[in-house]
Amino acid sequence: MSSHKLKPGVVSGKDYLTLVKACKEGRYALPAVNVTGTNTINAVLEAAAKNRADAIIQLSNGGAEFYAGKGCPDTFQAKVLGAVSAARHVHMMAAQYGVCVILHTDHANKALIPWVEAMLEHGEAFYKETGKPLFSSHMLDLSEDDIEFNLSESARLLKRMAKIDMSIEIELGVTGGEEDGVGSDDIDNAKLYTQPEDVLMAYDRLNSIGHFSVAASFGNVHGVYKPGNVKLRPDILKNSQDLVQKTHGTAANPLDLVFHGGSGSEKDKIEESLNYGVFKMNIDTDTQFAFSEAVGKFVEKNERAFKYQIDPEDGTPYKKLYDPRKWLRVGEEGVIARLNEAYVDLKSAGKSLALCDADKAKCA
């Protein structure tokens, strides 16, 4: 158990760095879950509280748009305001669950830079109002562009983020697959493996500006895949850390690393990556399936309740089964069960830095 203690709620600035440091020193990581509404947000908070652990809640542009409602007439504003609305929900509820939460946005490619900038406007206003940023960090994923553009845009936005105690996550190399319209299945296999020299270049450009984390690709793919289809090579993470350490004379594992495409990954590769400074692992696909699988089983078990309000043969009322609160809760429980597994895999169960006892949290 880390000696560091933090106030429960959304962490940012020095508290964010304290949490990242505790993960790396303890050789554990936090699951990062892409959320789409209050059901998935609350499921993450509940799982974290039950595991006496901390969590990372994040929104893609598509998840943010869905949070705002698919009927919102302005899709760009839906992506912005959905993210802002979700963030405010997390700020309000995280402390009630007695856990620390890193609040993050995921995968913004070149076309989505205006989305990040618009969220920053809201973040700056929130900072002026509260003294804290709205989000702990934003991700800028320019891995499909040339590295000079990637790093120059990352530096430009990090300068703005650093002023309000925010971090940036960048991607070097390409995570295969596709997530909410970002990425592609048609990727040169060599690009799935980040070059340590590129990571060193990022450190040289960004470290003096503010805090950054790196999603360095080591064979990762969004979604799940057949065993043997993709070869994960965590040694690339080690080589990147070693190069920065040797070049700049830093302590071991100077980089704060992110494991993208964690769904379906081999557990031994997950464990190995924890030795190389990984503090965050994204498991969007697995948590999506966990929610849907649980709901699907419930519907199959109670098929007639989803066809009739009252059974036409025996008059049985089915309101208690088709009530959305019933089956949405089943979906939440599916996510919680998958996160219970993730906390074991990532060795972060029982290691929350929150000051209060999670068992005594009001909503746990």
N, C-alpha and C positions, 0 to 999 in steps of 0.2 A: 504494500500500500504506500502510495506516495505521501510525503510529508507536506506537500502543497495542499492548500485548501482554498476554495473559491466560493463566492456567493452563487447559489443556484440561479439559473436563468441563461440568457444568451450572453456568450462571452465574446469579447473583442479586445483589441489593443494588447496591453500587457497580460491580461487574463487569458487571452487566446494563446499567446506565446507560452504562458505557464502550462496550459493544458497540452500543447504540442510537445513541450519539453518533457513533461511527465510521461507521455506516451512513448517517446523515443528512449528515455532512460529506463523505463519499465519494459521495453520491448513488447509493447502491445499497440493495437490500433483500434480506431473507432469505425463502426459501420456508417456509411453515408447513404442515406435513402432518399431517392427522388420522390417527392410527394405531389399529390394532385388535388387534395382537399383536406378538410378537417379530419376525416376518418383516418387517412394515412398519417397525418401529422400526429394525431392523438395516439395512434398505435405505436409510433416510434417513441413518444414520450413515456407511454406506459411500459413498453419493453425495457427502456433504459432504467426507469424507476425500479422495476421488478428485478433487474439484474444488478442494481446498485452500480450503474455504469453511466457514462456520459454518451452523447450521441451527436451525429452530424445530420442536419436536416437541410435538404437542398431542393431547388426548383430549376428545372429546365425551362426554356421559353414556352414549350408546349404545355408543360405542367402548370405554369403560371397562367397561361391563357385559359386552360380548362378551369382553374380555380376561380377566375373572373366570370366564367360562364361562356359557353360556346355561342350564346345568343348576343353577346356584346358586339355592337355594330362596328366598332373600331378595333380590329384585331391587334394592332400594335399597342394601343392603350390597354387592351386586355392583358397582353403579356407583361406590361409594366405594372398596372394596377393590381393584377392578380398576384404578382410577386410581392408587392408592397402590402397588400391585404393579408397574405399568408404570413409574411414576416411579423406583422403586428399581432397576429394570432399567436405566433410562437413566443413573442416577447411577453404577451399577457399570461400564457399558460405554462411556460417552461419552469418558472420558479415554483409554481404550484405543485409540480411533479417532483420537485426536489433534486433536479439534475442540471448539469451544465450542458449547453447546446451550442455547437458551432452552426451558424446559419449562413448558408452558402447558395450561390447560383451556379449552374452547371453549363458547360459547353456553349460558349458564345463565339461563333466563328466571325469572319470578316463582315458578313451581312448583318450580324447581330450586335456589332459595336454600338449602334445607336440605342439598342435596348439597354446595354450596360450603362451608357451615359445618362439615359433617362432615369434609370434606377438610382444612379449616383446623385442626381438632383434631389430625389426624395430622401436619399440617405443624408445628404448635407443638411437638408431642412430638419430632419429628425435629430441630427447631431446638435444643431443649433438649439433645438427645443429641449433635448434630454442630456446632452453631453456624451452620448453614445451613438455609434453608427447603427443604421437599420439592419445591415447585414455584417457578419464577421468578415466575409470575403466574397469576391466575385471571381468567376473563372473567365479568362480570355483564351479561347482555343483557336490559335492561328497556326496550328501545326501543318495545315495543308498549304500555307503560304511560305515564301522564302524566309529564312531565319532572321534576316535583317529586319524585314517588316514585322515579323513576330515580336522580336525583342524591342524594337523602337516603339511600337504601339503599346506593348506591355509596360515599358518604362513611362510612357506618356500618361497612361491611366493610373499606374501605381503612384506617381507623384500626386495625383488628385486624391487617390484613396488614402495615402499615408497621412494626409492632413486631417482626416477624420477617423484615424485609428483602425483603418481597414487593411486587410491583406489581399493579395492577388494570387490566384492559381493559374499557372500557365501549362501548356502542353508542348512537349518536344518529342518528335516522332509522332506517329499516327496510331491511335487506337482503332483497330478494325471494326467492321460492322457499322451500324447506324443507330442514332438515338435522337428522336424528335427532329429528324431532318438534317442533323449534323453528322457528317461522316459519310463513308461509302464502303460498300463491299468490295469495290474494285481498287484495291490498294496493293501497290508493289510490296511484296513480302519484306524487302529490306527496310522499308520505312516503319515496319512494326517494331523495330529495334533502335532505340535512341542511341546516338553516338555520345560517349562521355565528353568529347570535346565541345559538343553543342551545349551540354549542361554547364560546363565550365564557362562558356561564353555568356550564358544566362546569368550565372553568379557574378561575373565581372560587371555586367551591365546593370543588374537590379539590386544587388545586395546593399549598395550604399544609399539607395533611394528609400527602401522600406522593406517590409517583410513579404516574402513570396514563397510559395510552395510549387513543386514541380511534379506534374504528371508525366513521368518519363516512361515511354513505352518499352516493354520488354516481352512483346508478343501478345499483349492484351487484345481482347475483342469484346465489343459490346454484344450482349446477348449470351446465349449458351451455345456450345458447339460439341461436335463428336470428339470423344477422347482421341488425342493424337493429331487432331486437325491443326492445332496451334501449339507451338512449343514455347512455353513460358521460360524465360531466362533471367531469374532474379540476379544473377551475377552481373548483369548490366548495371543494376542499381549500385552494387558494391563497387564496380569499376568507376562509376561516376563520382561516388563519394570519395574514393581514394584519390582520384585525380584532383578534385577541389582541395582536399586536405593537404596533399603534397604540394600543390602550387601555392597555396595561401598560408600554409603552416597552421591550419585550424585544428581544433579537436576532432575526434572521430565523428563520422556521420554529420557533417556540417549542413547538409541539405535536408529540408523537410519534404519528404516524398509522398506521393499519392499513387495508389494502386487503382487504376481504372479498369472497368470490365471484370470485376471480381466474381460475378455470377458464374457458377459452374467451374471455378478454378480448383485445381488439385490442392488438397489441404496441406500437403508438404511444401508446396510452392508458396502458399500463403504464409506458413510458419517461417520459411526461409527469408521471405521479404521483410519480416518484422525485425530481423537482425541488421537491416541495411537502412534504417531511418524512415520506414513507412509508418505513418501515423493515421492514415485514412484509406479505407477501401470502399469503393462504390459497388453496391449490390442491387441495383435497380431492377434488373430482369427477374431475379429470384424472388424479390418481394412482391413484384407485380403478380407473378404466377401464384405465390402463396396466398394472396388475397383472392384471386379469381378461382383457384382450385377449391378453396374452402367454401366459397359461395356456390360454386357449381355442385359440390357434393350435397350441400344443404338443399338446393333446388331439386336435385334428383331424388333425394330422400323424401321430400315433401311436394312432389310434383303436382298433386291436385290443388294445393294451396296457391299455385301460380297459374292456375287455369280458372278457378272458381272462387268467388267470395264465400259462397255457401255451397257445400257439396250437394249436387242435384239428386243424389241417391239417398243420403241419410240425413241431410240438413245440417251437417257439421259446419260451424262457422270457422273460417280460416284466418281471421284478422290477425291473430297473434303470430301467425307464421309469415304472411306476406307483408306485414308492417315493415317498411324499409329499415327501421331501427334494429329489427331482429337479424336480417341477413347481412346488413352492413356490419353489425357487430361480429358476426361470424367471420367476415372478411378481415376485420381488424385482428381477430384472434389468430387468423392464419399468418398475418404479418408478424405478430408478436412471437409466434412459435418459430418462424424463420430467423428472427433476430436473436432469439434465445440461442440458437445454433451458432449464429455469427459471433456473438459475444464470447462463446467458448473458443471458436476457431481463432479469433483475433486476440484472445487472452485478456480481454478488457472487463470481463464480469467482475464485480466487486471492487472496482478501482475508480469509482467516481470521485472527483475532487470536490463535489458539492459539500458545503459545510453541514447541511442538515442530514438527518437520517432519512434515506429514501422511503423506508417503511412507514414513516410518520407524515409523509407528504399528503396533502389534502386529497389529491385525486388518484393516488397510487392504488 
